[in-house]
């Protein structure tokens, strides 16, 4: 009996850890690779001395299992284990389709 309750507790902890992974929102810039999308995350931050607001953007590659995202879509992705050299994100959902 104790072993089953211990396994249940470990499973709950694993589920909480899985759902607390890092999430990003971005704009899809390329979908030309099979099961891979390139998305851009744009952040704004203030210069520490001058106070000017600056935009910085970075591109990431994410795994798109069913090739459902297209260029211009706004997507939400979640961190996962490394799938390839540059790909360690996976598509969670498409927030807004491109027009």
C-alpha positions as CSV (number, residue, x, y, z in Angstrom):
1,X,0.0,0.0,0.0
2,X,2.7,2.5,0.9
3,X,4.5,1.9,-2.4
4,X,1.5,2.9,-4.4
5,X,1.0,6.1,-2.4
6,X,4.7,6.9,-2.8
7,X,4.4,6.4,-6.6
8,X,1.3,8.6,-6.7
9,X,3.1,11.4,-4.8
10,X,6.1,11.1,-7.2
11,X,3.8,11.2,-10.2
12,X,2.1,14.3,-8.9
13,X,5.4,16.0,-8.3
14,X,6.5,15.1,-11.9
15,X,3.2,16.5,-13.3
16,X,3.7,19.8,-11.4
17,X,7.3,20.0,-12.6
18,X,6.2,19.3,-16.2
19,X,3.5,22.1,-16.1
20,X,5.9,24.6,-14.5
21,X,8.2,24.7,-17.4
22,X,9.2,27.9,-19.1
23,X,6.6,29.2,-21.6
24,X,7.2,31.8,-24.4
25,X,4.9,33.6,-26.8
26,X,6.2,34.6,-30.2
27,X,5.5,35.2,-33.9
28,X,6.2,32.4,-36.4
29,X,8.8,33.6,-39.0
30,X,9.4,30.4,-40.8
31,X,7.7,27.0,-41.3
32,X,9.7,25.6,-44.2
33,X,11.3,22.7,-42.2
34,X,9.5,19.5,-41.5
35,X,7.9,19.5,-38.0
36,X,9.9,22.6,-37.1
37,X,8.9,26.3,-36.8
38,X,11.1,29.3,-36.2
39,X,9.5,31.9,-34.0
40,X,10.6,35.3,-32.8
41,X,10.2,36.6,-29.3
42,X,10.3,40.4,-29.0
43,X,11.0,41.9,-25.6
44,X,11.1,45.5,-24.5
45,X,13.5,46.7,-21.8
46,X,14.6,50.0,-20.5
47,X,18.2,51.2,-20.7
48,X,19.6,51.3,-17.2
49,X,21.2,54.7,-17.5
50,X,19.3,56.7,-20.1
51,X,15.8,55.2,-19.6
52,X,15.1,54.7,-23.3
53,X,12.8,51.8,-24.1
54,X,14.6,49.3,-26.4
55,X,13.3,46.4,-28.3
56,X,15.3,43.2,-28.6
57,X,14.3,40.1,-30.4
58,X,15.6,36.5,-30.5
59,X,14.7,33.6,-32.8
60,X,14.1,30.1,-31.4
61,X,13.2,26.8,-33.1
62,X,10.3,24.7,-31.9
63,X,8.9,21.3,-32.6
64,X,5.6,21.3,-34.4
65,X,4.4,17.7,-34.5
66,X,1.5,18.1,-36.9
67,X,2.8,21.0,-39.0
68,X,-0.2,23.2,-38.0
69,X,1.5,26.6,-37.5
70,X,2.1,28.9,-40.4
71,X,4.0,32.1,-41.0
72,X,2.5,35.1,-39.1
73,X,0.8,33.0,-36.4
74,X,1.1,33.9,-32.8
75,X,2.1,30.8,-30.9
76,X,2.7,29.6,-27.3
77,X,5.6,27.2,-26.8
78,X,6.9,25.2,-23.8
79,X,10.5,24.2,-22.9
80,X,11.2,20.5,-23.3
81,X,14.2,18.2,-23.6
82,X,16.6,18.9,-26.4
83,X,15.1,17.4,-29.6
84,X,18.1,18.4,-31.8
85,X,21.1,20.7,-31.6
86,X,19.1,23.9,-31.7
87,X,15.5,22.7,-30.9
88,X,14.5,22.5,-27.3
89,X,11.0,24.0,-27.4
90,X,7.7,22.5,-28.5
91,X,4.4,24.0,-29.7
92,X,1.7,24.1,-27.1
93,X,-1.0,26.0,-29.0
94,X,-1.7,28.6,-31.7
95,X,-3.0,31.7,-30.1
96,X,-3.9,33.6,-33.3
97,X,-3.8,32.5,-36.9
98,X,-2.3,34.9,-39.5
99,X,-4.8,36.7,-41.7
